[in-house]
């Protein structure tokens, strides 16, 4: 029996032969945690709890760059999630080929949208059970805007006086780009744009995202009248020096569905804090999701408290407690983003809690 190599492994074997001619690196992040998970109705009638080992946010990547002109380079990367808990491959991450020069960077492939990139570095609980994508970009538990988009053309200007502008367009964001196209799918497209200012202590970003004729995967909204999904976001971060940072995100988003005359839209607010004391970083966050316009008692509150301890420049131990407190008609869970293959979901009105302890190791080596 002939066994096919995974495409990701084939790419590595094919490109490794060029390592002597162009700069190439293997890099990524290995992450594993032991989680105590619990969800229950406010009255405790339907309580569920479990202990599990999670490792699905581990990822592996290869990247390369070669100078083709004095001021221009060809750049590429291919990244993929894998699960340390079961040894299997997960979803694709960033994968693109492009050019980088004095006029900016242009890429084609799958990549994080400008909408996501402008605030990603402010996620102090990134890729854990307390990841802020449970709030930011999420509408009633569905990660609509915290995504990496397929079939993307991406452009980013060089930084000019600490300002940077980026724009991305996906003519087939659903991933269905083969012929013959469904009549409705052929009309779908998406774009995202962001303006960021970063002068060291201050990080300020304005971003917008648009999904043409988005169809929610939530059963509640799949049959509802659908339209364009849009989101606007302002993010503000400040570094006080001495290892203390704060971040604030304000977001207004809708998934395009309508129930009666009301849109499925909501406002969200997210505030976090981090402080480094020796080898330990202390972290805290609070997120508020307001009621959906189309549904009363659909608000939620997200709480997170945790720490990470640096064993070395590359290895950290971490621990956290996080809680998603849902209103009677809300169903927000705990998820890292739309690529999360191991989210913690919630039924309508249920609260979800996680207590997590783990280890993370980061690596980056030229080959």
N, C-alpha and C positions, 0 to 999 in steps of 0.2 A: 504494500500500500504506500502510495506517495503522499507524504505529509507536506502541506504548504506552510512556508514561513509566514508569520504575521507580517503585514506590510511594514509595520514600524521597524521590525528587525531587518527586513530587506533594505530599507532606506539606510540604516546604519552600516550594513555590510557593503553596500554600494558606494557610500560616500567616504568610508574610512580610507579607501585607497588613495584619496586625494588629500589626505591630511598633511603630507609632506609639502604639497604645493600651496595650500591655503590654510589659514588658521581655523582650527576646529576644536570643539570642546564638548565633553559630556558633563551634564550637570543635572541637578534635581533636588528632590527633598523626600526623605523617607520619614514616614510618620505613622505611629501606632499608639493606640490608647485603649484603656479599659474604661468602659462607660457603665454607669448605673443610670438607667432610663426609667422614667415613670410618667404616665399620663392618666388623667382622671377627670371626671366631671367635678364641678365645684362642690357638689354635695357628696362626692366620693362614691357614687353608686356604681360606676364602671371603671374601677381602678385597675391598671395594668402596670407591671414593672418587670424589668429584666436586667441582667448583667451581660454585657457582650464585649468582644474585642473588635475594634474598628481600625482599619488601615487603608480605606479606599481613597484617601486624599494624598497618598504617596504618588509621586510622578517622576518621570524620567524624560530627559530631553537631550537633543543634540543640536548644536548650532555651529555655523561657520560664517566666515567673512573673507573676501578676497578683494584687494584693491585692483580695479580695472582702469582707473584714470587717476591722475594726481589728486583729484578732489571727489572721487566717487568710488564706492565699494558695492559689491554684490553681497547681500546678506540673506541668510536662510535659517530656519529652525524647524524642528519637528518634536513635539512633546506629546506624551500620553500618560494617562493615569493608569496605575496598577494597584491591586489590593494585596496588602501584606497579610490580611486575615484569611484569604482563600487562594492567593497566588495567581489570580486571574488578571487579565487586562481589562481596563475600564474605558471610559470615553476618551476621545481625542482632546487635547488641550490646544495650545497655540501651534499653528503649522503654516508657514508662509515662505515666499521667496520675494525678494525686492531689492531696491537700490537705496543707498544712503549717501547723501552728498551735501554740499553747502546750501543747496536749495531746499533741503529737507529730506524726508523719508517717505517712500512709497512702497506699499506691500500688497500682495495678493494672496489670499488663502483664508484660513480660519484664524481669527484673532479677537481679543477683547475689544469691545466697542469703546470709542472715546468717552461715552457716557459712563462706562464702568471704570476706565483707566483713571479718570480725573479724581476719583476718591478711593481707589483700591488701597493705596498706601496708608490710608487712615484706619484700616480695619485692624485693630490691635489683637483680635481673636481670629485672625484669618485661618481658614481651613481647619477649624475646630467645631465642636458642637455649639459654640457661641458666636460663630461667624455672623457678621452684620448683614449678610444677604438674606437672612430670615426676615429682615425689616426693609433694608434698602433695595428697591427694585422689585419687591414682592407685593402682590395684590391677593389678599385672602388666601395666603399660603402658597401661591404659585409664583415662581421666580420668572417674571416677565422681562425685566430689564437688566438683571444681573448676569449677563450672558457673554459668551464668546460666539461671534456670529459667523456662519458659514458663507462661502461664496463672496467674500468681502474684498473690496478695494479700499485701501486705507492710505491716507496722507497726513503727515504731520510736519509742520514748519520747524525750522531751527528755532532755538530760543532767542528771542529778541528783547533785550532789556527785561529779562525774567518772565516774559510772556511767551506762551506757546499755544498754537491753534491746531486742532486736528479735526478731520472729517472722514467719515466712512460711509460707503454705500454698498448694499447687498441687493442685487437684482433678483436673488432667489434665496431669501433668508430661511425658507422652510427646508432647504436642502433638496427639494424636488426640482432638479434642473435638467432632467432628461426629456426627450421627446417620445410620444406626444404629451404635451402639458395639459392638465385640466384647465378648462377655460378660466375658472376663478383663480387657481394658483398662478397662472401666467401673469396675472395683474399685480401680484404681491411683490412688494419691495420694501426695503427698510433703509433708513439712514440715521446717522448719529453724529453729533458735533459737540465740541467742547473747547472752552477757552480757559487756560490755567495760568495762574501767576504764582511763582515760587522764588522767593528771595532768601530762603534759609529759614528764618523763624516763622514767616507767614506763608501759608499755602491757601490759595483761594481759587475756586473753580466754579464755572457756570457750564452746564451741559444740558443737552436736549436729545431725545430719542423718539423715533417715529417708526411704527410698524404698520404697513398698509394692510387692511382687512385681516387683522389678527384674529385667530380663533382660539379661545381659551381651552386648555385641557381640563379645566375644572368642570365636572358634570353639571354643576349648577348653572354655568354660563354657556356651555356648548350649544344648547338649544335656544339661547336668548338671541335677540337681534344683535348682530356684531358689526363692528366698524373698525376704525383706526385706533390703535393703542398709542398713547403718547405719554411722555414723562419729562418733567423739568426738575432740575436739581441744583442747589447751591451748597457747596461744601467749604468749610473754613477750618483750617488747622493752625495751631500756634505752638511753637517750641520755645518754652521759657528758659531753656538752657539747664544745665545740671541734670539732664535726663528726664525732665518733666514735659509732657506734651498733652494737649487737649484737642479734640476734634468735634465739630458740629456739622450735621447734615440736615438740610431741609428739602423735602421732596413732595411733588404733586404729580400723581400718576393715575392713569385709567387704562383698563384693558380692552376698551372698545365695545364691550357688551352693554346692552341696555335692558333694564327690567322695567317695563312700562315706559314712563317718560324719564326715568332717572338713569344716569350713567353709573357704571360700576367703577367709581373713582374714589380716591382717598388721598389724604395728606399724611405725611409721616415726618417724624423728627428723631434724630439719633445723636446722642452725646456720649463721648468716651474720654477716658483719662488713662495715662500710663506714666509711671515713675520708676526710674532705675535707681536702685540702692545697692551698690556693690555688684554682686553677680545675679541679683534678683530683680526682676521687673514686675511691679504690681500693676494690675489692670482692672478697670471697672467700666461698665457701659450701661446706658439706659436707652431704650427705643420706644417710641409711642406711635402707634398706627391708629389714626382716627377712623370713625365710622365710615363705611362706604356710603356714598350718596344714595345708592339704591336700597340700602338695608340698615335698619336701626340695630343698635346693640351689636355692631360688628367690629368694634374697636379691639385693640390688643396692646399689652405692655410687655416689653422684652427687657429682662434684667440679666446681667452677667458680671461675675466677680472672679478673678483668678490671678495666677502668677506664672512666671517662667523663670527657671534657674539655669544659668549658663554653666554647663560642665566644661565647655571649651568654646572657642569661637564658632564652632560648627554644630555643636550638640547642646540641646536644651531639654531639661525636664519641665513639664508643665502640669498645672492642675486648674480646674475651673468648676464653677457652679453656674448654671444658666436656667432661666425659667421664662417660658412664653405663657402669659396669662391672657386667655381669650375671653371675649365677651360672649354672651349667650348665642350669638349668630356668627361668630368668627371661627376660622379654622386654620390659623397660622401655626406652622410647625417649626422645627429647627432644621435648616438646610444651608449648605455653604454657597450654592449657586445652581444654575440650571444644569450643570454637569454633575451634580452630586448624585452618585449612584447608591448612597446609603443614607437618605434623609430620615428624620424622625417626624412622621406626620401626626396630624391631630384631627379628630372628628369635631363636628360643630359643637362649640361650647366647651371643649376639653382644654385643660391646661397641660403643658408638656414641660418636664423638667429633666435635666441631665447633670450628673456629677461625673467628671472625667479627669483621669490622670494618664499622662502619656510621655512619650519620648519622641523628639524630632531631630533628624540629622540632615544637614545641608552639605552638598558637595558640588564642586565645580573644578574640573581638571582638563587642561589642554591635552589633546592626543595627536 
